[in-house]
């Protein structure tokens, strides 16, 4: 965002001290993420080149799909032990140090345990199905796996507001009658039928503010954090809903699911080619050789990371389109700008990330682009 004049940013009310902390926090978070990625790659390569993967695969004498699930379970447990200190510092110590988290250690450990159990369940199911497909459908396993991942994403999107989010936060209907009516009127103006507007007790764990449109079909909900409702004006909250309604009007949830499904399908196809190359490189017995599991994980991770800049660009695009819809629905560029300013200050977001940081890490438009959008809308309206 170097093209946005800095004077425009500071005239909107950005806190210079918060921006300095945001730059520090972003820099440390990126370094820790790259360290985590580097250690993960080294561990997977060590399993392959030392022969440890082949030895473990030989030791697991179960039928292939179940052996693959047990192998993954062993990998996850070992990885958790090795990466435990880094995870603790990255996800617990650092957010508390910068004032973004107020969760105690036991609460954090409880949430990590629930997230690990859920992720492990999905991972075990997926790896079992993948190896079952490799064994029974070796030429087209990647296509079937891509379709299954898409169907799984549809299911998880549908369950998010009714099952997944309630695992970590308490949800309840918005109680403020006047605010609820105001938001309902905005939804009717947009011609959108929203199942419900809920509040989430984000303040029990975090000092940040957030809002999201989640769910699919009849499970679709607008969720506003209690920190947003307490710290923002009625106009700013209305703009927040207008942004989420913009996502609904543009069918962004469906679009994102399709885009991610295509990305996974491409990744699985290229992983199939990499597994075939691994037969020569590592002397695997075939693409369904259990010893090739670290190679499959490594290839899929590298491919998805390679696609991430493109996925981030598309996400920023649809977020900017939702911003435009928010301005048109609310017709309140001043509230839009003040909302973005407050969120940037409160959530410790970097207003002017470098080009490479924006490309690799940002799935939302930088603050400067959003401020310029509101300024242009105000000028066109006047």
N, C-alpha and C positions, 0 to 999 in steps of 0.2 A: 504493500500500500504506500509506496514511496511517492506516488503521484498525487496523493491527497495533501494539500497544503496543511502543515501542522497547525497553523493559526486557527483553521476551521475546527480542528479537533478540540483544541483547548478552549475555544469560545463556547463549546457546548457544555462545559462543566466537568470535564474529566479531572480526576484527582491525580496530580503529578506523583505524589508519594505512592499511591496505589498502583500507578503504571510502572514505577520503578520496581515495586515488589512483584508485579505481574511478569515483568521481563526476567527477573531472577527466578521466579517459580517456573516459568516456561522453560528457561534454559536448563535448570536442574532436572525437570521432568523429562525433557528430551534426552538428556545425557543418561539418565537412569533407564529410559526405554531402550536406548541403543545398547547399553551395557547388558540389559536383560536379553535382548535379541542376539548379541554376540555370544553370550554364554550358552544360550539355547542351541545355536548353530554348532558351537564347539562340541557340546555334549552329544548331539546327534551324529556328527562326523566321527567322534571318538568311538561310538558304538559300532559304526560301520567299518572303520579302518583297523580297529584293534581285534576284530573278530568276536567281540562281546555279543553283538546282536545274533550272529549265527549260533553261538554257544547257548544263548538264552532260548532261541527258537528250537534248538535241538532238545533242550531240557523240558520244554512244554510239550507234553505228549497228548494233549487233548485234540479232538477234531478241529479243523482249521478255524472256523468262525469263532469258536469259543476260546481257542488258544490265542487268537488275535485280541479278543476282549481282555483276557488275562494279561497278555503282554502289555497292552495299553495301560491297564490298571497299575502294573509294576512301574511303568515309565512315569506315570503321573505321581505316584507316591515318591519315587526317587527324585523326581524333578522338584516336587514340593519341599523335600528336605534340603536339597542343595540351594534352592532359590528362596527359602524361607526368610533369611535375614534381609535380603534385598526387597522382597515383597513387603515385609513389615515396615521398612524404612520408607519405601516408595509410596505405599498406600495408607499408612497410618501416621508415621512420624512427620513426614513432610507436609501433608495437608493441615495437621494440627499446628505445626510450626508457623505456617502462613495464615492461620486463622480461618481456614476453609472448613474445618471439621471440628465438631464439639463432641464426637462420639467417644465413649470410654473404650478401653482395650477389650473388655469382655463382650461388649456390644459389637465391636468390629470383628472379633474372632467369630462370633455367632453368625454375622452376615457372611463372612468369608466361608464358613463351613456350609451354609445354605447354598451359596453360589457355586462352591466346589462340588457339592453333591448333585446339583442340577446340571452343571456342565459335564460332570463325569457320567451321569446317566445318559445324557444326549450323545456324548462321545463314544461310550461303549455300544450303544445301540447302532450308531452310524458305522463304526468300524466293523462291527459284526456283520451288518448288511453289506458293506463294501467287499469284505473278503468272501462272503457267501456269493456275491455277484461275480467276483473275479474267478471263483471256482466253477460256477455254473454258466456264466455268460462272459467268457474272457475277452471277446472281441468288442462287446458293447457295454461292458460294466460301467464305463465312465458316463455314458448317456443315461442309463438307469439311475446311477447315483446322483446325477444332476437333477433329474426329475424328482427323486425322493427328497433331496435337500430343499427344492422349491416347495413341495407339499409340506415339509416340516416347517419351513418359514411361515407359510400361510397359517398353520396350526398355532405356532408360537405367537404370531401377531394377534390372532383371535383371542388367545388366552392371556395376553399381557395385562390388560386392565382388570381381569377377573381373577387371575391366579398368580401371575408372576410378580407384579408390583406389590400386591398385598402380602407376599412373603417377606417383604422388607419394610413396607410402610403401611400405616393405617390410612385407609381411604374412607371418606364420608361425603355425603351430598353437601353442596355449598349451602350454608345456613343463612347468609345475608340475603334477606328477601328482596331488598331494593337492587342489590348487585345482581342477583340471580335473574330478576326481571329484565334488567338492562342488558345482560348478556343474552337472554332469550330473545329479546327484541332484535339484537344484532344478528343472531342466527337466522331469525325469520326474514330479516332484510336480505340476507345472503341466500335465502332459499335453501337452507341446510337444516336437515332434521338430525339433531344431536340427541343421542340417548340420554345423556346426563352430563352435568358439570360437577366434578368432584374436587375435593381438597385433599392434599397429601401432607402428612406431618413431617415435612422435610427438616424442620427446625430441630427435631429430636436427634438428628445426626449431623446436620450441616448448617453452615451460615449462608449458603448460597440461595438464590431464588431461581425458579424454573417453572415452565409450563410445557405441556405436550399434548398432542393429539395421538391417541393410541387405540389399538383395537381394529377390528375388521367387521364390516357389516353391522349386525345388531349389537355387537360388543363394543362398538366405537364409543370412546369417552373423551371429553376434554378434562385434563387434570391440571389444577393450579396448586402450586405449593403454598403452604400457609405463610411462608416468608414473603411470597409475592403479595398475598392478600393484605398482610400487615404493613408492609413497607412501601406500597405503591398506591398512587391515586386511582380513583375510579376510571378516569380517562386512560391512564396507562394500562390498567387491567383490561379495559375494553379493547385497546390496541393489541394486547397480547392475544385475546380471543380472536380478533380479526385476523391475526397472522395464522393462527391454527385453522381458522375457517378457510383461509386461502389454500392451505394444504389439502383440505377436504374438497374444495371446489376444483382443484387441479388434479385430484386423484393421485396424490403424491405417494401415499402408502403403497398402493398397487404398483405404481411405477418403480419405486425403490425395490420392491420384492422381485419384480421382473428383472431389473438391472442386476441385482445381486445374484439372481438365479443364473443369468447368462454368464456372469463372472465365474461362478462356481463351475458351471458346465465347461467353460473354457479351461479352467484350472484342472479339472478332472481329466479332460482330454489330453492336455499337455503332460499331466502326471502319468497317464498311460504310456505315452511315448518315453518319458523318463524312466519308468519301470522297465520297459523293454531295453533301454540303453543300459540300465543297471544290471541286467542279466549278463552283459559282457563286462561291465566295469567292475562289478563286485562278485561275479560268478554265482548270482542267484539261480535257483532252480527253475524259476519262472516268475511271472509278475505277481503270482499269489504266494510266493515264498514268504513265510512269516518273518524271516531275517530282513526282509526289505521294508518292514514297517517304519523304521526311522527314516529311511530314504523317502518313502511316500509322504511322511509328515513334513520332512524338510522341503521337499519339492512343492507341496501344496502351500506351505507357509511362504516360501519365496515368491511363488506365483501370485498369491493374493496380495503380498506386500508390493509387488510390481504393479498390480492393478490399482492399488490404493490411491495414487495421485489422480487417476481418471475418475474413480468413484468419489473422491473428495470434490473434484471439479463439478461433477453432476449434482452432488448434494448442495454445494454452494449455489449452483444455478437455481435449483428448486426453492431453496431458502430465500433467495433474492426475489423470485417470482411471488412467493408468499408475502414478502415484505411489501411488494407493490400492491398486492390484493389488500393487505392490511391498511395501507394508506387510502386506497379507494373506498373501502368499506367504512372506515372510521372518519375519513376526511379530517384527520387531526395530525398533521406532520409534527407539530410542536410536542404533542404527547408521545409520538413515536420516537422522536429524538431523545426526549427526557427518559423514556423507558430504556432505550439502548444505552444511554449514558449511565443510568443507575445500575443496570445489569453488568455493564463492563467494569464499573467500580466495585460492585459488591462481589461478583464472581471471580475477580482478579484475572480478567481476560486481557490479553495484550492487544492494544488498539491498533498498533502498526507492526504486525509481524513481518519478518523478511520474506522475500519472494519464495525462497526455498522452504521456509517453515510453513507458509501458507499452502504451498503445493503438496507437502508431505503430511502435514498434521491437521490442517483446518478443514472441517466439513461444513462450517458456517462462514458466511462472508465476514471479512474484518469490519470492525466498527466504522472505519472511515468510509467504506463503500456504502454502508447503510445510512450514515449521516448525509452523504452526498445525495443519495436517493431521495431522502426526505426533503432536502433543500431544493432539489430540482422540482419535486412535486409541488412544494409551496410556491415556487416561482411560476410554474405553469398554471396553478390554480388562480394566482392573483393576476 
